[in-house]
Amino acid sequence: MPKEARPSTGEQAKQHALTQLRQAILLGEMAPAQRLVENELAEQFGVTRASIRAALIDLAAEGLVERIRNRGSRVRVVTVEEAVAITECRMVLEGLCAAKAAVAASDEQLTELADLGAAMTKAVADGEPVTYSELNHELHDRIRECSGQQTAVELLERLNAQLVRHRFQLALRPGRPQHSLNEHLSMIEAIRDRDPQAAEVAVRAHLTSVIEALRD
């Protein structure tokens, strides 16, 4: 968005700052524990300090930012134990979404899941962990979309945002993509077989493996 076109005040300005800050945190452009100085951010995004402050409050509610009394804000550090606790919650919600997807997905959506599985298999064979990580994220997104369970989807979006750094680190760990590939293929197979119980079991098995990897 060109600087001259940016709204400097009001709700639009806050939303502009919120979107830019959230994206910077999720992409790793702002590191955990990095201080978020309102004056600097206001200048960077062409909005007022009030707009930045309002955006930081929203990001704190999402669990991405930590506001420290009399010291301002910083990017929140998610510990391993917090990441495990979040993943335990994901296990329940993702399992629900997979079970729903096994019943509700269209034939076209099932084909898309199969295509993603094939692309993930190729990424592992080609030794491309970053590509695999992106496809992994897309697969989970697609399963949630197929489920039609919007409440679970919204809760998962908030939980997953806090795990971006841990997820990326896991993806780059030697041998991890090869280990998780079969877990993802099992999820896809169960959903395509329209077996909700098997789909939920496959997701829980996968996320149990994620928890074990986080603790290693």
C-alpha positions as CSV (number, residue, x, y, z in Angstrom):
1,M,0.0,0.0,0.0
2,P,1.7,3.3,-1.1
3,K,2.5,5.6,1.8
4,E,0.3,8.4,0.5
5,A,-2.7,6.1,0.3
6,R,-2.4,4.8,3.9
7,P,-5.1,6.1,6.2
8,S,-3.3,7.8,9.1
9,T,-6.1,7.7,11.7
10,G,-9.3,5.8,12.6
11,E,-10.4,2.2,12.2
12,Q,-8.9,1.8,8.7
13,A,-5.5,2.9,10.1
14,K,-5.7,0.5,12.9
15,Q,-6.6,-2.4,10.6
16,H,-3.7,-1.4,8.3
17,A,-1.2,-1.5,11.1
18,L,-2.8,-4.7,12.5
19,T,-2.5,-6.5,9.2
20,Q,1.1,-5.4,8.6
21,L,2.3,-6.2,12.2
22,R,0.6,-9.6,12.2
23,Q,2.2,-10.5,8.9
24,A,5.6,-9.4,10.0
25,I,5.4,-11.5,13.2
26,L,4.0,-14.6,11.4
27,L,6.7,-14.4,8.7
28,G,9.4,-14.1,11.3
29,E,10.4,-10.6,10.3
30,M,9.9,-9.6,13.9
31,A,11.6,-12.0,16.3
32,P,10.3,-13.3,19.6
33,A,11.1,-10.8,22.4
34,Q,11.7,-8.0,19.9
35,R,10.5,-4.7,21.4
36,L,7.7,-3.0,19.5
37,V,8.3,0.8,19.8
38,E,5.1,2.7,19.0
39,N,6.8,5.8,17.6
40,E,8.9,3.8,15.2
41,L,6.0,1.6,14.1
42,A,3.8,4.6,13.6
43,E,6.4,6.2,11.3
44,Q,7.0,2.9,9.5
45,F,3.3,2.3,8.7
46,G,2.3,5.9,8.3
47,V,-0.3,5.9,11.0
48,T,-0.7,7.5,14.5
49,R,0.6,6.1,17.7
50,A,-3.0,5.6,18.8
51,S,-3.6,3.3,15.8
52,I,-0.4,1.3,16.6
53,R,-1.4,1.0,20.3
54,A,-4.9,-0.2,19.3
55,A,-3.3,-2.8,16.9
56,L,-0.9,-4.0,19.6
57,I,-3.8,-4.5,22.0
58,D,-5.6,-6.7,19.4
59,L,-2.4,-8.7,18.8
60,A,-1.9,-9.2,22.5
61,A,-5.5,-10.7,22.6
62,E,-4.4,-13.0,19.8
63,G,-1.4,-14.1,21.8
64,L,1.2,-12.7,19.4
65,V,2.3,-9.7,21.4
66,E,3.0,-9.3,25.1
67,R,2.3,-5.9,26.7
68,I,4.5,-5.3,29.8
69,R,3.4,-2.7,32.3
70,N,5.5,0.5,32.1
71,R,7.8,-1.1,29.5
72,G,5.7,-1.2,26.3
73,S,5.2,-4.2,24.0
74,R,7.3,-7.0,22.6
75,V,6.7,-10.0,20.3
76,R,5.6,-12.8,22.7
77,V,7.9,-15.7,23.3
78,V,6.0,-19.0,23.1
79,T,7.9,-21.6,25.3
80,V,8.1,-25.2,24.4
81,E,5.6,-26.1,27.2
82,E,3.2,-23.5,25.9
83,A,3.6,-24.9,22.4
84,V,2.8,-28.4,23.7
85,A,-0.3,-27.1,25.5
86,I,-1.5,-25.4,22.3
87,T,-0.9,-28.5,20.3
88,E,-2.9,-30.5,22.8
89,C,-5.8,-28.2,22.2
90,R,-5.2,-28.4,18.4
91,M,-5.5,-32.2,18.7
92,V,-9.1,-32.0,19.8
93,L,-10.1,-29.3,17.3
94,E,-8.2,-30.7,14.3
95,G,-9.5,-34.2,15.0
96,L,-13.0,-32.8,15.0
97,C,-12.4,-31.0,11.7
98,A,-11.0,-34.1,10.1
99,A,-13.9,-36.2,11.2
100,K,-16.3,-33.6,9.8
101,A,-14.3,-33.3,6.6
102,A,-14.6,-37.1,6.0
103,V,-18.4,-36.7,5.9
104,A,-18.8,-33.2,4.3
105,A,-16.0,-32.9,1.7
106,S,-17.0,-32.9,-1.9
107,D,-15.4,-35.2,-4.4
108,E,-13.5,-32.2,-5.8
109,Q,-12.1,-31.4,-2.4
110,L,-11.0,-35.0,-1.8
111,T,-9.1,-34.8,-5.1
112,E,-7.4,-31.6,-3.9
113,L,-6.3,-33.4,-0.7
114,A,-4.9,-36.3,-2.8
115,D,-3.0,-33.8,-5.0
116,L,-1.5,-32.1,-1.9
117,G,-0.4,-35.5,-0.6
118,A,1.3,-36.2,-3.9
119,A,3.0,-32.7,-3.8
120,M,4.2,-33.4,-0.2
121,T,5.6,-36.7,-1.2
122,K,7.5,-35.0,-4.0
123,A,8.8,-32.3,-1.7
124,V,10.2,-34.9,0.7
125,A,11.8,-36.9,-2.2
126,D,13.4,-33.7,-3.6
127,G,14.7,-32.7,-0.2
128,E,12.7,-29.4,0.0
129,P,11.7,-29.0,3.7
130,V,10.5,-25.4,3.2
131,T,8.2,-26.4,0.4
132,Y,7.0,-29.4,2.5
133,S,6.3,-27.1,5.4
134,E,4.2,-24.8,3.2
135,L,2.3,-27.7,1.8
136,N,1.8,-29.1,5.3
137,H,0.2,-25.8,6.4
138,E,-2.0,-25.8,3.3
139,L,-3.1,-29.4,3.9
140,H,-4.3,-28.6,7.4
141,D,-6.0,-25.4,6.1
142,R,-7.8,-27.4,3.4
143,I,-9.0,-30.0,5.9
144,R,-10.4,-27.3,8.1
145,E,-12.2,-25.7,5.1
146,C,-13.7,-29.1,4.1
147,S,-15.1,-29.6,7.6
148,G,-17.5,-26.7,7.5
149,Q,-16.9,-26.3,11.3
150,Q,-16.4,-22.5,11.4
151,T,-16.1,-22.2,15.1
152,A,-13.3,-24.8,15.3
153,V,-11.6,-23.1,12.3
154,E,-11.6,-19.7,14.0
155,L,-10.2,-21.1,17.2
156,L,-7.5,-23.0,15.3
157,E,-6.4,-19.9,13.4
158,R,-5.7,-18.1,16.7
159,L,-3.9,-21.1,18.2
160,N,-1.8,-21.8,15.1
161,A,-0.6,-18.2,14.8
162,Q,1.2,-18.6,18.1
163,L,3.0,-21.7,16.8
164,V,4.6,-20.3,13.6
165,R,8.2,-20.2,14.9
166,H,8.0,-23.7,16.4
167,R,6.4,-25.2,13.3
168,F,9.1,-23.7,11.0
169,Q,11.9,-25.0,13.3
170,L,10.4,-28.5,13.2
171,A,10.1,-28.4,9.5
172,L,13.8,-27.7,9.1
173,R,14.8,-30.5,11.6
174,P,16.7,-33.2,9.7
175,G,14.4,-36.2,9.1
176,R,11.3,-34.6,10.4
177,P,9.5,-34.2,7.0
178,Q,10.1,-37.8,6.2
179,H,8.7,-38.8,9.6
180,S,5.6,-36.8,9.3
181,L,4.8,-37.5,5.7
182,N,3.2,-40.9,6.3
183,E,1.1,-39.3,9.1
184,H,-0.3,-36.8,6.7
185,L,-0.9,-39.4,4.0
186,S,-2.8,-41.5,6.6
187,M,-5.0,-38.4,7.4
188,I,-5.7,-37.9,3.7
189,E,-6.5,-41.6,3.1
190,A,-9.0,-41.7,6.0
191,I,-10.8,-38.6,4.9
192,R,-10.9,-39.9,1.3
193,D,-12.3,-43.2,2.6
194,R,-15.0,-41.1,4.3
195,D,-14.2,-42.7,7.6
196,P,-14.6,-40.0,10.3
197,Q,-13.3,-42.1,13.2
198,A,-10.1,-43.1,11.3
199,A,-9.6,-39.5,10.2
200,E,-9.8,-38.3,13.8
201,V,-7.4,-41.0,15.0
202,A,-4.9,-40.2,12.2
203,V,-4.9,-36.5,13.2
204,R,-4.4,-37.3,16.9
205,A,-1.6,-39.6,16.0
206,H,0.1,-37.0,13.9
207,L,-0.2,-34.2,16.6
208,T,1.0,-36.7,19.3
209,S,4.1,-37.1,17.1
210,V,4.4,-33.3,16.9
211,I,4.3,-33.0,20.7
212,E,7.0,-35.6,21.0
213,A,9.2,-33.7,18.5
214,L,8.6,-30.4,20.3
215,R,9.9,-32.0,23.5
216,D,13.0,-33.5,21.9
